[in-house]
Structures are given as structure tokens and as C-alpha cells.
Amino acid sequence: MAKRLPSSGGGGASAFAHDPQRSFDEQIIFWAPEVLTTVVAVTVASTTDRNSAAGPLLDLTAGQVRRAADGWHIVLRIGATDHRVWSKEPPVVGASYAAELPFNGDLEARAYAARRLWRAMNGRAPGPAFHKLSKQRRERLSAAIRALDAHSAGGSYRMTAEALFGKKRIPDRAWKTHDLRNRTVRLVQGGLALVRGGYRKLLRPGRRDK
């Protein structure tokens, strides 16, 4: 008989469950499905589904589990890949699960993530991620955050540019019309847009490149 896990306690009400006592690079981030499209929402399978062709069980209890106000967030590492799963109900030991795939704008990303999870459960290579930022995009996002940090700490655009590009590249004259000043301003504005919610666009990619 399937056995429910006891509650882990806590009832964080944030959009994604996290440990406020630890920094972001010391913990796993548990994203809510409405924020990250590749989180696979699951539910305990119906009797009809359980009686269909037998397959490997999805053991949610084997992963990192975190309870939040909206449900249970799980990160399963299978092989070298992390798979993010969400369930409204507590994980059930020995239960058969089915993926929930509503017909909305996130269907393609969610179906792709569910397929990767299913392949991993069957001992197969999950395949490439649905969406991956290019190296150039990652570098620009990193520069934008660095620029915002420097500017928010009280640095002028000139001081911020020196920190980003090196003092030797900053002219003594004509700074206000220099290309690096314009670039620095754009980076600070881009960093500000990210922290004001723009980062969510990075978590909701469009159609996967064919």
C-alpha cells in the first residue's frame, strides 16, 4: 500500500520555496510551475492509468523536497540532470504518477520537460534542455547585474564603467558622449529591469529551436 510522507513542516508563501537562512548559491531553488515552464506538475495516477502498461515508478521521495503554500516542490537528480516536479499533494511512497499538461501557452515546454523526465526514468538519455541561453547572452546578463550592483552602491556611471571595462578604456575628456558611457547606462537599466521582474522572461522561453 502506498504510504504518504509526513509533513516536513513550514509553510513558506513565496513564489518559489527557499531557505532564507542560506544564500542562493548554497541551496537548490524550487521554482513554482507558473514561474518556470519546465517544472512538471504531477498527480497520483487514476486507477485506469495504473492498470495500463506498466512502467517505472516516479519516486518523488528520492529527491530534494520542499513544502510551500502552493504545494510540494521536488528536484530529482537522475544521472547528471536535475528534473523539477511539483505536486499539490504530499509525495506518496510507491504511488504511480501522471503528468498534468494543460492546453495553454506553456504546453510545449511542459510536455518537453515531462518527456525528458520520462526518458530519464526509463534509463535513457533525457536529451537537451528545452531552452538554453547563449554564452553571449549570459555574459551580457552578468554584466548588467554587475553594473546595477556598482551603481546601486553609490558609484557614478563613470566609476561603474571603470569597474566593468577597466580604467584605461575610460577617456579623460568627452566622457558624457563616449560609447562606453552609453553602454554602461544601458547595462544599469537592463539590470534594473531584471530585478524588477524581467528575470521571469528568462524562465518562460518561447518555442524551442528546431
Secondary structure per residue as TSV (DSSP state, phi and psi in degrees):
chain	resnum	aa	ss	phi	psi
A	1	M	-	360.0	139.8
A	2	A	-	-67.0	141.8
A	3	K	E	-121.7	127.7
A	4	R	E	-76.3	143.8
A	5	L	-	-76.4	146.0
A	6	P	-	-67.7	156.4
A	7	S	-	-62.7	140.8
A	8	S	-	-85.5	-1.3
A	9	G	-	79.9	173.9
A	10	G	-	80.3	152.2
A	11	G	-	-150.8	49.8
A	12	G	B	-53.6	136.6
A	13	A	-	-107.1	15.5
A	14	S	S	-76.7	164.9
A	15	A	S	-63.3	-27.7
A	16	F	S	-138.7	135.6
A	17	A	B	-69.4	136.7
A	18	H	-	-155.7	168.2
A	19	D	-	-101.3	107.6
A	20	P	T	-67.1	-11.8
A	21	Q	T	-85.1	-6.8
A	22	R	S	-126.7	150.0
A	23	S	-	-73.9	163.4
A	24	F	G	-62.0	-31.5
A	25	D	G	-85.4	4.2
A	26	E	G	-110.3	6.8
A	27	Q	S	-149.1	165.0
A	28	I	-	-86.8	134.7
A	29	I	-	-90.0	130.1
A	30	F	B	-105.4	97.0
A	31	W	-	-80.6	141.8
A	32	A	-	-73.6	147.8
A	33	P	T	-57.6	-34.7
A	34	E	T	-73.8	-12.2
A	35	V	T	-97.7	-47.0
A	36	L	-	-111.0	116.1
A	37	T	T	-70.0	-17.2
A	38	T	T	-93.4	10.3
A	39	V	-	-77.3	127.6
A	40	V	E	-92.0	116.2
A	41	A	E	-82.7	131.6
A	42	V	E	-129.1	161.3
A	43	T	E	-144.6	157.0
A	44	V	E	-62.5	130.5
A	45	A	-	-65.7	149.4
A	46	S	-	-71.5	168.2
A	47	T	H	-58.8	-40.4
A	48	T	H	-62.0	-44.5
A	49	D	H	-64.2	-38.8
A	50	R	H	-68.7	-27.5
A	51	N	T	-87.6	-2.1
A	52	S	S	-78.6	-170.9
A	53	A	S	-51.2	127.9
A	54	A	-	-67.1	144.2
A	55	G	-	-145.9	176.6
A	56	P	-	-66.8	143.7
A	57	L	-	-78.6	148.0
A	58	L	-	-93.3	106.4
A	59	D	-	-92.0	91.5
A	60	L	G	-66.1	-26.1
A	61	T	G	-72.3	-10.4
A	62	A	G	-84.0	-7.7
A	63	G	S	-102.0	-174.3
A	64	Q	E	-80.9	120.7
A	65	V	E	-114.5	135.7
A	66	R	E	-138.8	132.3
A	67	R	E	-93.1	137.6
A	68	A	E	-135.1	177.3
A	69	A	T	-62.6	-27.8
A	70	D	T	-93.3	-4.3
A	71	G	E	146.1	-151.8
A	72	W	E	-116.3	126.8
A	73	H	E	-106.6	132.3
A	74	I	E	-131.6	137.0
A	75	V	E	-117.2	113.5
A	76	L	E	-101.7	126.4
A	77	R	E	-100.8	114.4
A	78	I	E	-118.7	114.4
A	79	G	T	69.4	-125.5
A	80	A	T	-106.3	11.6
A	81	T	E	-117.6	135.4
A	82	D	E	-91.3	132.5
A	83	H	E	-118.5	126.8
A	84	R	E	-97.9	130.3
A	85	V	E	-131.0	147.2
A	86	W	E	-132.6	139.2
A	87	S	E	-135.8	136.9
A	88	K	S	-68.5	-31.6
A	89	E	S	-103.3	159.8
A	90	P	-	-60.1	148.2
A	91	P	-	-57.1	142.8
A	92	V	E	-117.1	120.7
A	93	V	E	-66.2	127.2
A	94	G	T	81.6	7.2
A	95	A	-	-84.4	156.1
A	96	S	-	-95.7	135.5
A	97	Y	E	-116.7	154.8
A	98	A	E	-127.5	143.3
A	99	A	E	-79.7	141.9
A	100	E	-	-100.6	121.5
A	101	L	-	-129.1	82.6
A	102	P	-	-63.5	148.0
A	103	F	S	-81.0	82.5
A	104	N	S	-137.7	-169.9
A	105	G	T	-65.7	-14.3
A	106	D	T	-97.1	3.4
A	107	L	H	-55.7	-47.0
A	108	E	H	-61.9	-45.5
A	109	A	H	-66.1	-42.3
A	110	R	H	-68.7	-40.5
A	111	A	H	-64.4	-38.2
A	112	Y	H	-65.8	-42.1
A	113	A	H	-65.5	-39.6
A	114	A	H	-64.8	-38.3
A	115	R	H	-65.8	-40.9
A	116	R	H	-61.4	-42.0
A	117	L	H	-64.3	-44.2
A	118	W	H	-61.9	-41.6
A	119	R	H	-63.0	-42.8
A	120	A	H	-64.6	-39.9
A	121	M	H	-61.4	-28.6
A	122	N	T	-94.3	13.3
A	123	G	T	75.3	19.8
A	124	R	S	-107.1	158.9
A	125	A	-	-64.0	129.8
A	126	P	-	-68.5	-22.2
A	127	G	-	92.1	171.7
A	128	P	S	-66.7	157.8
A	129	A	-	-64.8	155.6
A	130	F	S	-62.1	-38.1
A	131	H	-	-147.9	135.5
A	132	K	-	-140.1	130.2
A	133	L	-	-69.0	141.2
A	134	S	-	-69.3	160.2
A	135	K	H	-59.6	-41.5
A	136	Q	H	-62.4	-41.8
A	137	R	H	-66.0	-42.1
A	138	R	H	-62.3	-40.9
A	139	E	H	-65.7	-38.7
A	140	R	H	-68.6	-39.9
A	141	L	H	-64.3	-40.1
A	142	S	H	-63.5	-42.4
A	143	A	H	-64.7	-37.0
A	144	A	H	-64.4	-42.3
A	145	I	H	-67.6	-40.4
A	146	R	H	-63.3	-41.7
A	147	A	H	-63.0	-43.4
A	148	L	H	-64.5	-41.6
A	149	D	H	-59.7	-46.3
A	150	A	H	-64.6	-43.2
A	151	H	H	-69.3	-39.0
A	152	S	H	-68.1	-25.2
A	153	A	T	-79.2	1.8
A	154	G	T	106.3	0.8
A	155	G	-	-74.5	141.5
A	156	S	-	-72.5	171.4
A	157	Y	H	-60.7	-35.7
A	158	R	H	-65.1	-47.0
A	159	M	H	-63.2	-38.3
A	160	T	H	-64.7	-41.8
A	161	A	H	-63.9	-39.1
A	162	E	H	-63.1	-38.4
A	163	A	H	-68.5	-34.2
A	164	L	H	-82.5	-44.2
A	165	F	H	-112.0	-9.2
A	166	G	-	96.3	141.1
A	167	K	G	-64.8	-30.8
A	168	K	G	-64.6	-25.7
A	169	R	G	-86.5	-6.4
A	170	I	S	-93.5	121.9
A	171	P	-	-72.3	149.9
A	172	D	S	-72.4	-31.8
A	173	R	S	-120.8	166.8
A	174	A	-	57.2	29.2
A	175	W	G	-64.2	-39.3
A	176	K	G	-65.4	-19.7
A	177	T	G	-111.8	7.4
A	178	H	-	-76.9	147.6
A	179	D	H	-60.7	-36.7
A	180	L	H	-66.4	-29.7
A	181	R	H	-66.6	-45.7
A	182	N	H	-62.0	-39.6
A	183	R	H	-65.5	-40.4
A	184	T	H	-64.8	-43.1
A	185	V	H	-60.3	-43.8
A	186	R	H	-63.5	-38.9
A	187	L	H	-66.0	-42.4
A	188	V	H	-62.8	-44.1
A	189	Q	H	-63.9	-38.6
A	190	G	H	-65.9	-40.4
A	191	G	H	-64.4	-39.5
A	192	L	H	-64.4	-40.3
A	193	A	H	-64.0	-36.4
A	194	L	I	-63.7	-49.7
A	195	V	I	-72.2	-17.4
A	196	R	I	-88.4	11.7
A	197	G	I	122.2	-8.9
A	198	G	I	-64.9	-22.4
A	199	Y	H	-60.2	-25.1
A	200	R	H	-64.0	-28.6
A	201	K	H	-64.7	-29.2
A	202	L	H	-69.4	-24.2
A	203	L	H	-91.4	-6.1
A	204	R	S	-126.3	71.1
A	205	P	-	-68.4	161.8
A	206	G	-	-79.0	-153.0
A	207	R	S	-64.2	145.3
A	208	R	-	-71.2	138.7
A	209	D	-	-63.8	136.5
A	210	K	-	-89.7	360.0
